[in-house]
Amino acid sequence: MSEVDSFIEEVTEEVRRDRLFALMRKYGWIVILAILLLVGGAAWNEWRKAEAEKQARALGDRLIAATEIDDPARRLEAIRAITAEGPAAALVAMLEGNTLVALGKTEEAQAAFARVAAVPEAGPHWQDLARLKAAMLEKTPDARIKAFTPLAAPGAPYRPLALEQLAWAKLDAGDREGAIAQLRELLVAPESPPGTRQRASQLLTALGAGPVAPAVSSPRAEGENRGG
């Protein structure tokens, strides 16, 4: 490389360096601001997560302390003093409803369970469990039948329990054939646990319903039986 070429290269490098410094002086604050925002945002997210975890732990401690109170009246007072949002609000309302049942306050308990069912974040399992508990508190067979019917639909989370309660409600209403039909439906429902099927079979026998339909085993259970 000649001295001229070397000189030109050095000058070109100096020009590039000067341009870079000029750009940094002009736009460097933007880069610094972006870095600060990035670091600050990450720190804010970590703080928010830590704060949410702290609040959830404090809520859990208060709920545990409330449920450990033996006296239902004092337990109810402690539960009602707890404020929560989202799924936690559903849990608080469920505990309140259970305590009201223990106190014999049926209508207030049903109202508490209705609040659980009205929390979208609670999910179908919590919502249907609350509806199931509220339905059990209905005073007349017709009211129980009306309340349990949608809970006994195929795919419902607590279908076996609802079918069993529906059968008892129909018996209380004097509808023997309707009760037998519900019990047989319960026997063949694949989601029915063994204990529920056994109770249904015993009740069918007590009602003189004759031979019962065989229970439908799940594919997993059949595989285990063949393997055994």
DALIN-V652999 format. One record per pair of residues at least 12 apart in sequence whose C-alpha atoms are under 10 Angstrom apart, sorted by the first residue. I is the first residue (numbers start at 1). J is the second residue. D is the distance in whole Angstrom. If there is no record, write none. Layout:
BEGIN
i & j & d
I & J & D
I & J & D
END
This chain:
BEGIN
i & j & d
56 & 84 & 10
56 & 88 & 9
59 & 82 & 8
59 & 83 & 9
59 & 84 & 8
59 & 88 & 9
59 & 92 & 10
60 & 88 & 9
62 & 78 & 8
62 & 79 & 8
62 & 81 & 10
62 & 82 & 8
63 & 75 & 10
63 & 78 & 9
63 & 79 & 7
63 & 82 & 8
63 & 88 & 10
63 & 91 & 9
63 & 92 & 8
63 & 95 & 9
64 & 79 & 10
65 & 78 & 9
65 & 79 & 9
66 & 78 & 6
66 & 79 & 6
66 & 80 & 10
66 & 81 & 10
66 & 82 & 9
66 & 95 & 9
67 & 79 & 8
67 & 95 & 8
67 & 96 & 10
67 & 99 & 9
71 & 99 & 10
71 & 102 & 10
71 & 103 & 10
72 & 96 & 10
72 & 98 & 10
72 & 99 & 6
72 & 100 & 8
72 & 101 & 10
72 & 102 & 7
72 & 103 & 7
73 & 99 & 8
73 & 100 & 9
73 & 102 & 9
73 & 103 & 7
74 & 99 & 10
75 & 95 & 10
75 & 96 & 9
75 & 99 & 7
75 & 100 & 10
76 & 95 & 8
76 & 96 & 6
76 & 97 & 9
76 & 98 & 9
76 & 99 & 6
76 & 100 & 7
76 & 102 & 10
76 & 103 & 9
77 & 96 & 9
77 & 99 & 10
78 & 96 & 10
79 & 92 & 7
79 & 93 & 9
79 & 95 & 7
79 & 96 & 6
79 & 99 & 9
80 & 92 & 8
80 & 93 & 9
80 & 95 & 10
80 & 96 & 7
85 & 119 & 9
85 & 121 & 9
86 & 116 & 10
86 & 119 & 7
86 & 120 & 8
86 & 121 & 6
86 & 122 & 7
87 & 116 & 9
87 & 119 & 7
87 & 120 & 8
87 & 121 & 5
87 & 122 & 5
87 & 123 & 8
87 & 126 & 9
88 & 116 & 10
88 & 119 & 10
88 & 121 & 9
88 & 122 & 8
89 & 115 & 9
89 & 116 & 8
89 & 119 & 8
89 & 121 & 9
89 & 122 & 9
90 & 112 & 9
90 & 113 & 9
90 & 114 & 10
90 & 115 & 7
90 & 116 & 5
90 & 117 & 8
90 & 118 & 8
90 & 119 & 6
90 & 120 & 9
90 & 121 & 8
90 & 122 & 6
90 & 123 & 10
90 & 126 & 8
90 & 127 & 9
90 & 130 & 9
91 & 113 & 10
91 & 116 & 7
91 & 122 & 8
91 & 126 & 8
92 & 112 & 9
92 & 115 & 10
92 & 116 & 9
93 & 109 & 9
93 & 111 & 9
93 & 112 & 5
93 & 113 & 7
93 & 114 & 9
93 & 115 & 7
93 & 116 & 6
93 & 117 & 10
93 & 119 & 10
93 & 130 & 9
94 & 109 & 9
94 & 112 & 7
94 & 113 & 6
94 & 114 & 9
94 & 115 & 8
94 & 116 & 6
94 & 117 & 10
94 & 126 & 9
94 & 127 & 10
94 & 129 & 9
94 & 130 & 7
94 & 133 & 9
95 & 109 & 10
95 & 112 & 9
95 & 113 & 9
95 & 116 & 10
96 & 108 & 9
96 & 109 & 7
96 & 111 & 10
96 & 112 & 7
96 & 113 & 8
97 & 109 & 4
97 & 110 & 7
97 & 111 & 8
97 & 112 & 5
97 & 113 & 6
97 & 114 & 9
97 & 115 & 9
97 & 116 & 9
97 & 130 & 9
97 & 133 & 9
97 & 134 & 9
98 & 110 & 10
98 & 112 & 9
98 & 113 & 9
98 & 130 & 10
98 & 133 & 9
100 & 112 & 9
101 & 133 & 10
101 & 134 & 10
101 & 137 & 9
106 & 134 & 9
106 & 137 & 6
106 & 138 & 9
106 & 139 & 9
107 & 134 & 9
107 & 137 & 8
107 & 138 & 9
109 & 133 & 9
109 & 134 & 7
109 & 137 & 8
110 & 130 & 9
110 & 131 & 9
110 & 133 & 8
110 & 134 & 5
110 & 135 & 8
110 & 136 & 9
110 & 137 & 7
110 & 138 & 9
111 & 134 & 8
112 & 130 & 9
112 & 134 & 9
113 & 126 & 10
113 & 127 & 8
113 & 128 & 10
113 & 129 & 9
113 & 130 & 5
113 & 131 & 7
113 & 132 & 9
113 & 133 & 7
113 & 134 & 6
113 & 135 & 10
114 & 127 & 9
114 & 130 & 7
114 & 131 & 7
114 & 133 & 10
114 & 134 & 7
115 & 127 & 9
115 & 130 & 9
115 & 131 & 10
116 & 128 & 9
116 & 129 & 9
116 & 130 & 6
116 & 131 & 8
117 & 129 & 8
117 & 130 & 6
117 & 131 & 7
117 & 134 & 10
118 & 130 & 10
124 & 156 & 8
124 & 157 & 7
124 & 158 & 10
125 & 156 & 8
125 & 157 & 6
125 & 158 & 8
126 & 157 & 9
127 & 157 & 10
128 & 150 & 10
128 & 151 & 7
128 & 156 & 8
128 & 157 & 7
128 & 158 & 7
128 & 159 & 9
128 & 162 & 10
129 & 151 & 9
129 & 157 & 8
129 & 158 & 7
129 & 161 & 10
129 & 162 & 10
131 & 147 & 8
131 & 148 & 8
131 & 150 & 10
131 & 151 & 8
132 & 144 & 10
132 & 147 & 8
132 & 148 & 7
132 & 151 & 7
132 & 152 & 10
132 & 158 & 8
132 & 159 & 10
132 & 161 & 8
132 & 162 & 7
132 & 165 & 9
133 & 148 & 10
134 & 147 & 8
134 & 148 & 10
135 & 147 & 5
135 & 148 & 6
135 & 149 & 10
135 & 151 & 10
135 & 162 & 9
135 & 165 & 9
136 & 148 & 8
136 & 162 & 10
136 & 165 & 8
136 & 166 & 10
136 & 169 & 10
140 & 169 & 8
140 & 172 & 9
140 & 173 & 8
141 & 166 & 9
141 & 168 & 9
141 & 169 & 5
141 & 170 & 7
141 & 171 & 8
141 & 172 & 6
141 & 173 & 5
141 & 174 & 9
142 & 166 & 10
142 & 169 & 7
142 & 170 & 8
142 & 172 & 9
142 & 173 & 7
143 & 169 & 9
144 & 165 & 8
144 & 166 & 7
144 & 168 & 9
144 & 169 & 6
144 & 170 & 9
144 & 172 & 10
144 & 173 & 10
145 & 162 & 10
145 & 163 & 10
145 & 165 & 8
145 & 166 & 6
145 & 167 & 9
145 & 168 & 9
145 & 169 & 6
145 & 170 & 7
145 & 172 & 10
145 & 173 & 9
146 & 166 & 9
146 & 169 & 10
147 & 162 & 9
147 & 166 & 9
148 & 161 & 9
148 & 162 & 6
148 & 163 & 8
148 & 164 & 9
148 & 165 & 7
148 & 166 & 6
148 & 167 & 10
148 & 169 & 9
149 & 162 & 7
149 & 163 & 8
149 & 165 & 10
149 & 166 & 7
150 & 162 & 9
150 & 163 & 10
151 & 163 & 8
151 & 166 & 9
152 & 164 & 9
152 & 165 & 9
152 & 166 & 8
152 & 182 & 9
152 & 186 & 9
154 & 189 & 9
154 & 191 & 10
155 & 191 & 9
157 & 191 & 9
158 & 191 & 9
158 & 192 & 9
159 & 186 & 9
159 & 189 & 9
159 & 191 & 8
159 & 192 & 8
160 & 182 & 10
160 & 183 & 10
160 & 185 & 9
160 & 186 & 6
160 & 187 & 9
160 & 189 & 8
160 & 190 & 9
160 & 191 & 7
160 & 192 & 5
160 & 193 & 8
160 & 196 & 7
160 & 197 & 9
161 & 186 & 9
161 & 192 & 8
161 & 193 & 10
161 & 196 & 8
162 & 182 & 10
162 & 186 & 9
163 & 179 & 9
163 & 181 & 10
163 & 182 & 6
163 & 183 & 7
163 & 184 & 10
163 & 185 & 8
163 & 186 & 6
163 & 187 & 10
163 & 189 & 10
163 & 192 & 10
163 & 196 & 10
163 & 200 & 10
164 & 179 & 9
164 & 182 & 7
164 & 183 & 7
164 & 185 & 10
164 & 186 & 7
164 & 187 & 10
164 & 196 & 8
164 & 197 & 9
164 & 199 & 9
164 & 200 & 7
165 & 179 & 10
165 & 182 & 9
165 & 183 & 10
166 & 178 & 9
166 & 179 & 7
166 & 182 & 7
166 & 183 & 9
167 & 179 & 4
167 & 180 & 7
167 & 181 & 8
167 & 182 & 5
167 & 183 & 6
167 & 184 & 10
167 & 185 & 10
167 & 186 & 9
167 & 200 & 9
167 & 203 & 10
168 & 180 & 10
168 & 182 & 9
168 & 183 & 9
168 & 203 & 10
170 & 182 & 9
176 & 207 & 8
176 & 209 & 10
177 & 207 & 10
177 & 209 & 9
179 & 203 & 10
179 & 204 & 9
179 & 207 & 9
180 & 200 & 9
180 & 203 & 9
180 & 204 & 7
180 & 207 & 8
180 & 208 & 10
180 & 209 & 7
180 & 212 & 10
181 & 204 & 10
181 & 209 & 10
182 & 200 & 9
183 & 196 & 10
183 & 197 & 9
183 & 199 & 9
183 & 200 & 6
183 & 201 & 8
183 & 202 & 10
183 & 203 & 8
183 & 204 & 7
183 & 212 & 9
183 & 213 & 10
184 & 197 & 9
184 & 200 & 8
184 & 201 & 8
184 & 204 & 8
184 & 209 & 10
184 & 212 & 7
184 & 213 & 6
184 & 214 & 9
184 & 215 & 9
185 & 200 & 10
185 & 213 & 9
185 & 215 & 10
186 & 200 & 7
186 & 201 & 9
186 & 213 & 10
186 & 215 & 9
187 & 199 & 10
187 & 200 & 7
187 & 201 & 7
187 & 212 & 8
187 & 213 & 7
187 & 214 & 7
187 & 215 & 5
187 & 216 & 8
188 & 212 & 10
188 & 213 & 7
188 & 214 & 7
188 & 215 & 5
188 & 216 & 5
188 & 217 & 8
189 & 215 & 7
189 & 216 & 7
189 & 217 & 9
189 & 218 & 10
190 & 215 & 8
190 & 216 & 6
190 & 217 & 6
190 & 218 & 6
190 & 219 & 10
191 & 216 & 9
191 & 217 & 9
191 & 218 & 8
192 & 215 & 9
192 & 216 & 9
192 & 217 & 9
192 & 218 & 10
194 & 215 & 9
197 & 214 & 10
197 & 215 & 8
198 & 215 & 10
200 & 212 & 10
201 & 213 & 9
201 & 214 & 10
201 & 215 & 10
END
